[in-house]
Amino acid sequence: MIRLARCSKRDWLEHVYRVLGIINNQVGSLRKRQVIASYRMGLRKGAYWGMRTDILDYNLPTAMNCPLSKTMILAGTATRLKELDSTLQERIINWGYAVCDAAIRAHVVPTAPPPAGFPYPAAGLG
């Protein structure tokens, strides 16, 4: 005979929340793998980049200087509805600008000129 442990209502709700989070993560990962595979197979033309991307993975000699140690700190910024500090927001924008540029020039428009600099040069990446 199998005995099931009794759980409070709160435990069940937390468990359901966790399961839904895992399902959402798996769906997102699958979509990411599918779109990258479609680029590699030549079915689509495009590029993928994300907050946790290492800019050196694009093998683009003219990519903007974005040390992984600094970009990982930015990638660790919690998602929330609260307003971000303006300097942190500018650093995240700079990182997004740089990684987008590297991805597009490496995979879509290799003849595009490199950018002159970050949109918020005073903020840098941190």
C-alpha positions as CSV (number, residue, x, y, z in Angstrom):
1,M,0.0,0.0,0.0
2,I,1.3,3.4,-1.0
3,R,0.9,6.2,1.6
4,L,0.8,9.8,0.4
5,A,2.1,12.5,2.6
6,R,-0.4,15.1,3.7
7,C,0.4,18.5,2.4
8,S,-1.1,21.8,3.4
9,K,-3.0,23.9,0.9
10,R,0.0,26.3,0.7
11,D,2.4,23.4,-0.2
12,W,0.1,22.3,-3.0
13,L,-0.1,25.9,-4.4
14,E,3.7,26.3,-4.3
15,H,4.1,23.0,-6.0
16,V,1.6,23.9,-8.8
17,Y,3.4,27.3,-9.2
18,R,6.8,25.5,-9.5
19,V,5.4,23.0,-12.1
20,L,4.0,25.8,-14.2
21,G,7.3,27.6,-14.0
22,I,9.1,24.5,-15.3
23,I,6.7,24.0,-18.1
24,N,7.1,27.6,-19.2
25,N,10.9,27.3,-19.1
26,Q,10.8,24.1,-21.2
27,V,8.6,25.7,-23.8
28,G,10.9,28.7,-24.1
29,S,14.0,26.5,-24.4
30,L,12.3,24.4,-27.1
31,R,11.4,27.5,-29.1
32,K,14.9,28.9,-28.8
33,R,16.5,25.6,-30.0
34,Q,14.0,25.5,-32.9
35,V,14.6,29.0,-34.1
36,I,18.4,28.6,-33.9
37,A,18.2,25.3,-35.8
38,S,16.2,26.9,-38.5
39,Y,18.9,29.5,-38.9
40,R,21.6,26.9,-39.1
41,M,19.6,24.8,-41.7
42,G,19.1,27.9,-43.8
43,L,15.3,27.8,-43.5
44,R,15.3,31.3,-42.0
45,K,17.7,34.2,-42.0
46,G,18.3,35.8,-38.7
47,A,20.3,35.9,-35.4
48,Y,19.7,35.0,-31.8
49,W,21.1,36.8,-28.8
50,G,20.2,37.0,-25.2
51,M,21.2,38.6,-21.9
52,R,23.5,35.7,-21.1
53,T,25.2,35.5,-24.5
54,D,29.0,35.7,-24.5
55,I,29.8,38.3,-27.2
56,L,33.0,36.4,-28.0
57,D,30.9,33.5,-29.3
58,Y,30.1,35.5,-32.4
59,N,33.8,35.5,-33.5
60,L,33.5,39.0,-34.6
61,P,36.8,40.9,-34.4
62,T,35.1,44.3,-34.4
63,A,32.5,43.5,-31.7
64,M,32.2,46.0,-29.0
65,N,34.2,45.4,-25.8
66,C,31.8,43.6,-23.5
67,P,33.6,41.5,-20.8
68,L,31.6,38.5,-19.8
69,S,32.2,39.3,-16.1
70,K,30.3,42.6,-16.6
71,T,27.5,41.3,-18.9
72,M,26.7,38.4,-16.5
73,I,26.1,40.9,-13.7
74,L,23.7,42.8,-15.9
75,A,22.0,39.5,-17.0
76,G,21.5,38.7,-13.3
77,T,19.3,41.8,-12.9
78,A,16.0,40.6,-11.4
79,T,12.9,41.0,-13.5
80,R,10.3,43.1,-11.7
81,L,7.8,45.8,-12.2
82,K,9.7,48.2,-10.0
83,E,11.6,51.1,-11.8
84,L,15.3,50.4,-12.3
85,D,18.0,52.8,-11.3
86,S,18.7,55.0,-14.4
87,T,22.4,54.0,-14.6
88,L,21.6,50.3,-14.4
89,Q,18.9,50.8,-17.1
90,E,21.5,52.6,-19.3
91,R,24.0,49.7,-18.8
92,I,21.4,47.1,-19.8
93,I,20.5,49.2,-22.9
94,N,24.3,49.4,-23.8
95,W,24.7,45.6,-23.4
96,G,21.6,44.9,-25.5
97,Y,22.8,47.3,-28.2
98,A,26.3,45.7,-28.3
99,V,25.1,42.1,-28.4
100,C,22.4,42.8,-31.0
101,D,25.0,44.5,-33.2
102,A,27.4,41.5,-32.9
103,A,24.7,39.0,-33.7
104,I,23.4,40.9,-36.7
105,R,26.8,41.7,-38.2
106,A,28.0,38.1,-37.6
107,H,24.9,36.4,-39.1
108,V,22.8,38.7,-41.1
109,V,24.6,41.8,-42.5
110,P,28.3,41.1,-42.3
111,T,29.1,44.3,-44.3
112,A,27.4,46.6,-41.8
113,P,29.9,49.0,-40.2
114,P,30.6,48.7,-36.5
115,P,28.9,51.2,-34.2
116,A,30.8,54.2,-33.0
117,G,30.1,53.4,-29.4
118,F,27.4,52.7,-26.8
119,P,24.2,54.7,-26.8
120,Y,25.0,55.8,-23.2
121,P,28.8,56.0,-23.2
122,A,29.1,57.5,-19.7
123,A,27.3,54.4,-18.2
124,G,29.4,51.8,-20.0
125,L,28.7,48.3,-18.8
126,G,29.6,48.8,-15.1
